[in-house]
Amino acid sequence: MDRISLLPDELLLRILSLLPTTKDVVATMVLSQRWLPLWKLTPKLVYDDSYQNIEYGKFSRFVDRSLILHEAPVDTLHFKLVQNSSAADIGIWTAIAFKRCLRELNIEFSPSTNPVTLPRSLYTRCTTLVTLKLKSVTLVDVSSLPSFPTLKTLWLVAVKYPGDEFVKRLLSNCHVLQDLLVALFPSDNVTVFTVRVSSLKTLKLGRKSRKVKDGFVIDAPLLENFDIYDIMGGFCVIENDMPKIVKASFYVTYSQPGKIMSCITSVKCLTLCLSTSKEVYPVGTVFQNLVHLRVCTCETEWVNLLLSMLRGCPNLQSLKLFQCRKLPAPKPRPCLKGSTLVPGCLSSSLKALRWVDYEGREEEKQVADLILRTGSCLKKVTIFSKATDPNRET
């Protein structure tokens, strides 16, 4: 007998859970009598209907049979579906898994697939879920949504909703939700995506719709990590301060980003790519806890944005400058004025500068000169030009 077969069941099941699909897991039953029953005990089931270009009928029958024969609790059920599946199939498969105390459900359809409407029964059976991830699906409206007492992680990517009110009701029933990821697309059927979740700790929002009247409303007082990616000109309204924010990233084209910035003054690590340097934050705002700052240099106003932030960060220790996307066509860029007031953090606290995609433009030279000339606390300076290493990590 091979050495691997001598390992205890617990370790062998861990090995099986690392295989890419349930089809691969089931295939191990032919190895020996030792392996024959193990696949029925794996806590993770991954079904991919693109596996070896399998015909959907055969795929559906395989899912039915393997779920029925499976004997142990199912911790994770993951569907990667390219072919058109029916809501009935999804309903039957998830019903079986929920009877096995399902904790994580991931339903992921290909964007090229016709949108699949998830069955109403899915809402009523989610009482054991801790994690729910949905991609390229359609949610159906119901008169009343049940609560999701154990749901802590929710990912909604390219999902089509019944409307704004449905979103409010859905999230209001997630009483212990801590991690929320939302990626909105033009077909989502939502104008204002409202997030009012008092337990939320991590929030990641993205929007690809070009409708400027669309945006987000947020009330999450316990939020610790906050990311927004919205370069389509929408809006984001923060209803209350978020005093527990530790890390935030804003890649936005909002005309008044200061309304967001004023709510996250406790932030320690901040990444900014803003299309404007005006009203970055209200006069008198100070980011006392901010020690790590990353500023994107791809926008025209990046120099003024950088100086504005440096003046409000008295305890800044590290600064990173980078480009998140290709620069637009050449246009006039603001340069430093001779009478520019030197931010205090440059001489009192800044210890490290890392500059990626340095191109030697006039405004870049002036910024580099200012920091190197006044940075009396600097201990490490790293500057990469674009020609240095195109594959480096930014």
C-alpha positions as CSV (number, residue, x, y, z in Angstrom):
1,M,0.0,0.0,0.0
2,D,1.3,3.5,-0.8
3,R,2.4,5.8,2.0
4,I,-0.4,8.3,1.4
5,S,-3.1,5.7,2.0
6,L,-1.6,5.1,5.4
7,L,-2.5,8.7,6.5
8,P,-5.5,9.3,8.7
9,D,-8.9,10.1,7.2
10,E,-8.8,13.7,8.4
11,L,-5.6,14.4,6.4
12,L,-6.8,12.5,3.3
13,L,-10.0,14.5,3.3
14,R,-7.9,17.7,3.5
15,I,-6.0,16.6,0.4
16,L,-9.2,15.8,-1.4
17,S,-10.6,19.2,-0.6
18,L,-7.7,20.8,-2.5
19,L,-8.7,19.1,-5.8
20,P,-10.2,21.5,-8.3
21,T,-13.6,19.9,-8.8
22,T,-15.9,17.2,-7.2
23,K,-15.4,15.2,-10.5
24,D,-11.7,14.9,-9.6
25,V,-12.5,14.0,-6.0
26,V,-14.9,11.2,-7.1
27,A,-12.3,9.9,-9.5
28,T,-10.1,8.9,-6.5
29,M,-12.4,6.1,-5.5
30,V,-10.8,3.9,-8.1
31,L,-7.4,4.1,-6.5
32,S,-8.0,1.4,-3.9
33,Q,-10.5,0.1,-1.3
34,R,-9.0,2.6,1.2
35,W,-10.0,5.5,-1.1
36,L,-13.4,4.1,-2.2
37,P,-15.6,5.8,0.5
38,L,-13.6,8.9,1.2
39,W,-15.1,11.2,-1.5
40,K,-18.5,10.8,0.3
41,L,-17.0,12.5,3.3
42,T,-15.4,15.5,1.8
43,P,-16.7,18.8,3.3
44,K,-16.2,20.8,0.1
45,L,-18.0,20.2,-3.2
46,V,-17.1,22.1,-6.4
47,Y,-19.1,21.5,-9.6
48,D,-17.8,22.9,-12.9
49,D,-20.0,22.2,-15.9
50,S,-17.1,23.2,-18.3
51,Y,-15.1,20.1,-17.1
52,Q,-13.9,18.3,-20.2
53,N,-16.8,20.0,-22.2
54,I,-19.3,17.7,-20.5
55,E,-22.9,17.8,-21.9
56,Y,-25.2,19.5,-19.5
57,G,-27.5,16.5,-19.1
58,K,-24.6,14.4,-17.9
59,F,-23.4,17.1,-15.7
60,S,-26.8,17.5,-14.1
61,R,-27.1,13.8,-13.4
62,F,-23.6,13.7,-11.9
63,V,-24.5,16.5,-9.5
64,D,-27.8,14.8,-8.5
65,R,-26.2,11.4,-7.9
66,S,-23.1,12.7,-6.0
67,L,-25.1,15.0,-3.7
68,I,-27.5,12.1,-2.9
69,L,-24.7,9.7,-2.2
70,H,-22.7,12.1,-0.2
71,E,-22.8,11.2,3.5
72,A,-21.1,13.9,5.6
73,P,-22.0,17.5,6.4
74,V,-21.3,19.9,3.5
75,D,-19.3,22.9,4.6
76,T,-18.8,24.4,1.1
77,L,-20.9,24.1,-2.1
78,H,-19.5,25.9,-5.1
79,F,-21.1,26.0,-8.6
80,K,-19.1,27.2,-11.6
81,L,-21.6,27.2,-14.4
82,V,-21.1,28.1,-18.0
83,Q,-24.1,26.3,-19.6
84,N,-27.7,27.5,-19.1
85,S,-29.0,25.9,-15.9
86,S,-32.5,25.9,-14.6
87,A,-33.7,27.5,-11.4
88,A,-35.2,24.1,-10.6
89,D,-31.8,22.4,-10.7
90,I,-30.3,25.0,-8.4
91,G,-33.2,24.7,-6.0
92,I,-32.9,20.9,-5.8
93,W,-29.1,20.9,-5.4
94,T,-29.1,23.6,-2.7
95,A,-32.0,21.9,-0.9
96,I,-30.0,18.7,-0.5
97,A,-26.9,20.6,0.7
98,F,-28.9,22.7,3.2
99,K,-30.0,19.4,4.8
100,R,-26.3,18.7,5.4
101,C,-25.8,21.9,7.4
102,L,-24.3,24.0,4.5
103,R,-22.2,26.9,5.7
104,E,-20.8,28.4,2.4
105,L,-22.7,28.6,-0.9
106,N,-21.0,30.0,-4.0
107,I,-23.1,30.2,-7.2
108,E,-21.0,31.6,-10.1
109,F,-22.4,31.9,-13.7
110,S,-20.4,32.9,-16.7
111,P,-21.2,36.5,-17.9
112,S,-21.9,35.0,-21.3
113,T,-24.7,32.8,-19.9
114,N,-28.3,33.9,-20.0
115,P,-29.1,35.3,-16.6
116,V,-30.4,32.6,-14.3
117,T,-33.1,33.5,-11.8
118,L,-32.4,31.8,-8.4
119,P,-35.4,30.0,-6.8
120,R,-37.4,31.6,-4.0
121,S,-36.7,28.6,-1.9
122,L,-33.1,29.7,-1.7
123,Y,-34.0,32.5,0.7
124,T,-35.9,30.3,3.1
125,R,-33.1,27.7,3.4
126,C,-30.2,30.1,4.1
127,T,-30.6,29.9,7.9
128,T,-27.3,28.0,8.3
129,L,-25.2,29.9,5.9
130,V,-22.1,31.9,7.1
131,T,-20.9,32.8,3.6
132,L,-22.9,33.5,0.4
133,K,-21.3,34.5,-2.9
134,L,-23.4,35.1,-6.0
135,K,-22.2,36.1,-9.5
136,S,-24.2,36.9,-12.6
137,V,-27.5,35.7,-11.3
138,T,-31.0,37.3,-11.0
139,L,-32.7,37.6,-7.6
140,V,-36.4,37.2,-7.5
141,D,-38.6,39.3,-5.3
142,V,-40.6,37.9,-2.4
143,S,-43.1,39.5,-0.2
144,S,-41.1,39.0,3.0
145,L,-37.5,37.9,3.3
146,P,-36.5,35.7,6.2
147,S,-33.6,36.7,8.5
148,F,-30.1,35.3,7.9
149,P,-29.0,34.8,11.5
150,T,-25.5,33.4,10.8
151,L,-24.6,35.1,7.5
152,K,-21.2,37.0,8.0
153,T,-19.9,37.2,4.4
154,L,-21.9,38.3,1.4
155,W,-20.6,38.8,-2.2
156,L,-22.9,40.2,-4.9
157,V,-21.2,40.5,-8.3
158,A,-23.1,41.4,-11.5
159,V,-26.4,40.5,-9.7
160,K,-29.7,41.7,-11.1
161,Y,-32.1,42.8,-8.3
162,P,-35.8,43.4,-8.2
163,G,-35.1,47.0,-7.2
164,D,-33.8,49.4,-4.6
165,E,-36.2,48.4,-1.9
166,F,-35.3,44.8,-2.2
167,V,-31.7,45.6,-1.6
168,K,-32.6,47.5,1.6
169,R,-34.7,44.5,2.9
170,L,-32.1,42.0,2.0
171,L,-29.3,43.7,3.9
172,S,-31.5,44.7,6.8
173,N,-32.1,40.9,7.4
174,C,-28.4,40.1,7.7
175,H,-28.1,40.9,11.4
176,V,-24.5,39.7,11.9
177,L,-23.0,40.5,8.5
178,Q,-19.4,41.6,8.7
179,D,-18.0,41.3,5.1
180,L,-19.9,42.8,2.1
181,L,-18.6,43.0,-1.5
182,V,-20.8,44.6,-4.2
183,A,-20.0,45.0,-7.8
184,L,-22.7,46.8,-9.8
185,F,-23.2,46.5,-13.5
186,P,-25.5,48.4,-16.0
187,S,-28.2,45.7,-15.9
188,D,-28.4,45.5,-12.1
189,N,-31.8,47.4,-11.9
190,V,-30.6,49.5,-8.9
191,T,-30.4,53.2,-8.8
192,V,-29.3,53.7,-5.2
193,F,-27.7,50.8,-3.4
194,T,-28.3,51.3,0.3
195,V,-26.1,49.7,2.9
196,R,-27.3,50.1,6.4
197,V,-25.7,47.3,8.4
198,S,-24.7,48.1,12.0
199,S,-22.4,45.0,12.3
200,L,-20.4,45.5,9.1
201,K,-16.6,45.6,9.4
202,T,-15.5,45.3,5.7
203,L,-17.2,46.9,2.7
204,K,-16.0,46.8,-0.9
205,L,-18.0,48.6,-3.5
206,G,-17.5,48.8,-7.3
207,R,-19.7,50.3,-10.0
208,K,-19.4,50.0,-13.8
209,S,-22.7,51.8,-14.7
210,R,-22.3,55.1,-16.5
211,K,-25.5,56.5,-15.1
212,V,-24.4,59.5,-12.9
213,K,-27.6,59.5,-10.9
214,D,-26.7,56.0,-9.5
215,G,-24.7,55.6,-6.4
216,F,-24.4,54.3,-2.8
217,V,-25.8,55.3,0.6
218,I,-23.9,53.9,3.5
219,D,-24.5,53.7,7.3
220,A,-22.0,51.3,8.9
221,P,-20.7,52.7,12.2
222,L,-18.4,49.8,13.0
223,L,-16.7,49.7,9.6
224,E,-13.0,49.0,9.7
225,N,-12.1,48.4,6.0
226,F,-13.7,50.5,3.2
227,D,-13.0,50.3,-0.5
228,I,-14.8,52.1,-3.4
229,Y,-14.0,51.8,-7.1
230,D,-16.3,54.1,-9.1
231,I,-14.8,56.0,-12.0
232,M,-18.2,56.5,-13.7
233,G,-19.2,59.7,-12.0
234,G,-21.8,58.4,-9.5
235,F,-22.1,59.4,-5.8
236,C,-21.6,58.0,-2.3
237,V,-23.4,59.4,0.7
238,I,-22.1,58.5,4.2
239,E,-25.0,59.0,6.7
240,N,-22.8,58.8,9.8
241,D,-19.2,58.9,10.8
242,M,-17.2,55.7,10.8
243,P,-14.8,56.2,13.8
244,K,-13.3,52.7,13.6
245,I,-12.0,52.9,10.1
246,V,-8.4,51.5,9.8
247,K,-7.9,51.0,6.1
248,A,-9.6,52.6,3.1
249,S,-9.1,52.8,-0.7
250,F,-11.0,55.3,-2.9
251,Y,-10.7,55.1,-6.7
252,V,-13.5,57.6,-7.6
253,T,-14.4,60.5,-9.8
254,Y,-16.8,62.1,-7.3
255,S,-16.9,65.9,-7.5
256,Q,-16.9,66.3,-3.7
257,P,-14.8,63.5,-2.2
258,G,-14.5,65.5,1.0
259,K,-17.9,64.3,2.2
260,I,-16.5,60.8,2.4
261,M,-13.1,61.8,3.7
262,S,-14.6,63.7,6.6
263,C,-16.2,60.5,7.9
264,I,-12.9,58.4,8.0
265,T,-10.5,60.6,10.0
266,S,-9.5,57.6,12.2
267,V,-8.0,55.8,9.1
268,K,-4.4,54.5,9.4
269,C,-3.8,53.2,5.8
270,L,-5.3,55.2,2.9
271,T,-5.1,54.8,-0.9
272,L,-6.4,57.6,-3.1
273,C,-7.1,58.0,-6.8
274,L,-9.3,61.1,-7.1
275,S,-10.2,63.0,-10.2
276,T,-10.2,66.3,-8.3
277,S,-8.1,68.0,-5.7
278,K,-10.8,70.4,-4.7
279,E,-12.5,70.0,-1.3
280,V,-10.5,66.8,-0.6
281,Y,-11.6,67.2,3.0
282,P,-13.2,70.0,5.0
283,V,-11.0,72.8,6.4
284,G,-9.6,71.8,9.8
285,T,-9.8,68.1,9.3
286,V,-6.7,66.2,10.6
287,F,-5.9,62.6,10.0
288,Q,-4.0,62.0,13.2
289,N,-3.8,58.2,12.9
290,L,-2.8,58.1,9.2
291,V,0.7,56.5,8.9
292,H,0.6,54.9,5.4
293,L,-0.6,56.9,2.4
294,R,-0.8,55.8,-1.2
295,V,-1.6,58.4,-3.9
296,C,-2.2,57.6,-7.6
297,T,-0.4,59.9,-10.1
298,C,-2.6,59.1,-13.1
299,E,-5.0,62.0,-12.6
300,T,-4.2,65.5,-13.7
301,E,-4.7,67.0,-10.2
302,W,-2.5,64.5,-8.3
303,V,0.1,67.0,-7.1
304,N,-2.4,69.3,-5.4
305,L,-4.2,66.2,-4.0
306,L,-0.9,64.9,-2.6
307,L,0.1,68.3,-1.0
308,S,-3.4,68.7,0.5
309,M,-3.2,65.2,2.1
310,L,0.3,65.7,3.4
311,R,-0.8,68.9,5.2
312,G,-3.5,67.0,7.0
313,C,-1.3,64.0,8.1
314,P,1.0,65.2,10.9
315,N,2.2,61.6,11.8
316,L,2.6,60.1,8.3
317,Q,5.4,57.6,8.1
318,S,5.3,56.0,4.7
319,L,4.3,57.4,1.3
320,K,3.8,55.5,-1.9
321,L,3.1,57.1,-5.4
322,F,1.9,54.8,-8.2
323,Q,-0.2,54.7,-11.4
324,C,-3.3,52.5,-11.3
325,R,-4.0,52.9,-15.0
326,K,-2.5,54.3,-18.2
327,L,-2.2,58.0,-18.3
328,P,-4.6,60.0,-20.5
329,A,-3.5,62.0,-23.5
330,P,-0.9,64.6,-22.6
331,K,-2.5,67.7,-21.0
332,P,-1.2,70.5,-18.7
333,R,-0.5,69.3,-15.2
334,P,-0.2,71.6,-12.2
335,C,3.3,72.1,-10.9
336,L,4.5,73.3,-7.5
337,K,4.6,77.0,-6.9
338,G,7.7,78.6,-5.5
339,S,5.9,79.7,-2.3
340,T,4.4,76.3,-1.6
341,L,4.1,75.7,2.2
342,V,6.1,72.6,3.1
343,P,3.9,70.0,4.9
344,G,5.1,69.4,8.4
345,C,5.1,65.6,8.2
346,L,7.9,65.7,5.6
347,S,10.4,67.0,8.2
348,S,8.9,65.5,11.3
349,S,7.7,61.9,10.6
350,L,8.0,60.7,7.0
351,K,10.4,57.7,7.0
352,A,9.9,56.0,3.7
353,L,9.1,56.9,0.1
354,R,8.3,54.4,-2.6
355,W,7.6,55.7,-6.1
356,V,6.4,53.4,-8.9
357,D,6.1,54.4,-12.6
358,Y,8.2,57.5,-12.2
359,E,8.4,59.2,-15.6
360,G,10.5,62.3,-14.9
361,R,7.8,64.8,-15.8
362,E,8.3,68.3,-14.6
363,E,5.8,68.1,-11.8
364,E,7.3,64.7,-10.7
365,K,10.7,66.2,-10.5
366,Q,9.4,69.0,-8.3
367,V,7.6,66.7,-6.0
368,A,10.7,64.4,-5.7
369,D,12.9,67.5,-5.0
370,L,10.5,68.7,-2.3
371,I,10.4,65.4,-0.5
372,L,14.1,64.6,-0.7
373,R,15.1,68.2,0.2
374,T,12.9,68.5,3.3
375,G,12.5,64.9,4.4
376,S,14.9,65.0,7.3
377,C,13.5,61.8,8.8
378,L,13.7,59.7,5.6
379,K,15.4,56.4,6.0
380,K,14.4,54.6,2.8
381,V,13.7,56.0,-0.7
382,T,12.9,53.7,-3.6
383,I,12.1,55.1,-7.1
384,F,11.2,52.9,-10.1
385,S,11.0,54.3,-13.6
386,K,8.6,52.5,-16.0
387,A,11.6,51.0,-17.8
388,T,13.1,49.5,-14.6
389,D,10.8,46.5,-14.3
390,P,7.4,46.4,-16.1
391,N,6.4,43.3,-14.1
392,R,7.1,44.6,-10.6
393,E,4.3,44.7,-8.1
394,T,2.8,48.1,-7.4
